[in-house]
Amino acid sequence: MSEAPLPMREHALDNIRYIRDAMERAGSFTSIPGWGGVGVGVTAIGATIVAQQFLGRSLRMWLATWLAEAVVAAVIGFGTMIMKARRSEEPFMSGAAKRFFISYFAPLVAGAVVTFALVRVESYAAIPATWLLLYGTAFVSSGAFSIRVIPMMGIAFMLLGALSAFFPLGFSNILLGVGFGGLHIIFGLIIARSYGG
């Protein structure tokens, strides 16, 4: 008689684990595109090389190069995200997706406003740290509603941003390339391999 509750308890724990795992999957946005991240990384490395040529000559052209890269990256990222969502038949605007995008875009909007303020006072050297920190923050916060590797990627961006705050623009531009180029490629390959596409 004393042994009967043990199998029932184990069965109940198994059911709880199953329910918890199902809820986690249902509450996560999984259409993060690994190959899209690799594509963004490759174009960011190109932008780093082009932008480096403008340092010391035209800071506005340096900024224009990176803003053009942001547009290209957004097109690649959003396009590959839509394709992955269609392949996996995941509802693109599910509750998890909405929470992901709200958490993702809030720091990016803040970054755009701070960038405008920094350009207005011609403090270009602070822009790389701002971008890396807030982009990383976007992934740390939105990662709560996505796959587990996303917050780790965000922390890596934030560490680069913190490092960038201590260096002049010439070296910070290279750190932008390491972040937006290298980290996107590395984590893109991890996502593609572990989470499909």
C-alpha positions, -999 to 999 in steps of 0.1 A, spaced: 0 0 0 28 24 7 42 19 -28 10 28 -47 13 66 -44 48 66 -58 39 56 -94 9 80 -94 32 108 -82 57 100 -110 29 99 -135 16 133 -123 52 148 -125 55 135 -160 22 151 -170 33 184 -154 66 184 -173 48 176 -206 23 205 -200 51 229 -191 71 220 -222 41 224 -244 33 258 -229 69 269 -234 68 259 -271 34 276 -275 47 308 -258 79 311 -279 84 328 -313 107 304 -332 108 319 -367 142 336 -361 160 331 -394 195 315 -390 205 319 -427 190 354 -426 214 362 -398 243 349 -418 233 371 -447 230 402 -425 264 394 -411 280 392 -445 265 426 -456 276 441 -423 312 431 -429 310 448 -462 295 479 -446 324 479 -420 350 480 -448 332 508 -467 325 528 -436 361 526 -425 371 545 -457 351 575 -446 366 579 -412 386 611 -410 370 623 -443 332 624 -438 315 613 -407 281 619 -424 291 594 -451 303 569 -424 268 572 -408 250 570 -442 269 538 -449 257 522 -417 221 535 -421 220 519 -456 233 487 -440 205 488 -415 179 490 -443 195 461 -461 197 441 -429 160 448 -421 150 436 -456 171 404 -453 160 397 -417 123 404 -422 121 385 -455 138 354 -442 117 355 -411 85 355 -431 98 325 -452 108 305 -421 74 312 -405 56 300 -437 77 269 -439 71 260 -402 34 271 -405 39 292 -374 13 320 -371 34 351 -378 14 374 -355 7 349 -327 7 362 -291 43 351 -287 53 369 -319 36 401 -308 54 400 -275 87 393 -292 83 422 -316 73 447 -289 103 437 -268 126 438 -298 115 472 -313 113 493 -281 152 494 -277 156 500 -314 133 530 -314 153 543 -284 185 538 -304 171 558 -333 162 587 -311 196 587 -293 214 584 -326 195 615 -338 205 634 -306 242 623 -310 244 634 -346 228 668 -337 257 675 -312 282 658 -336 291 631 -311 297 603 -336 321 584 -314 293 575 -291 271 559 -318 287 525 -320 284 519 -283 248 531 -284 239 508 -313 256 477 -300 242 482 -265 206 488 -275 206 462 -303 219 437 -276 192 449 -253 166 442 -280 177 406 -281 180 401 -244 144 415 -238 128 398 -268 146 365 -261 122 359 -232 97 351 -260 119 332 -284 145 305 -286 172 302 -259 201 313 -280 187 348 -286 194 363 -252 229 349 -253 234 367 -286 221 399 -270 245 397 -241 274 393 -266 263 425 -284 260 443 -251 295 433 -241 309 446 -274 289 478 -269 304 483 -234 339 477 -249 332 501 -277 325 529 -252 362 530 -243 376 534 -278 378 560 -306 355 558 -336 381 541 -358 383 510 -336 346 512 -326 337 509 -363 356 476 -363 337 465 -333 305 473 -352 317 449 -378 326 422 -352 291 426 -337 268 431 -367 290 410 -389 307 383 -369 280 377 -342 253 376 -368 272 349 -387 281 329 -357 247 329 -341 230 326 -375 248 293 -381 239 281 -346 202 289 -352 203 274 -387 218 242 -374 198 238 -341 165 254 -350 161 249 -387 169 276 -413 
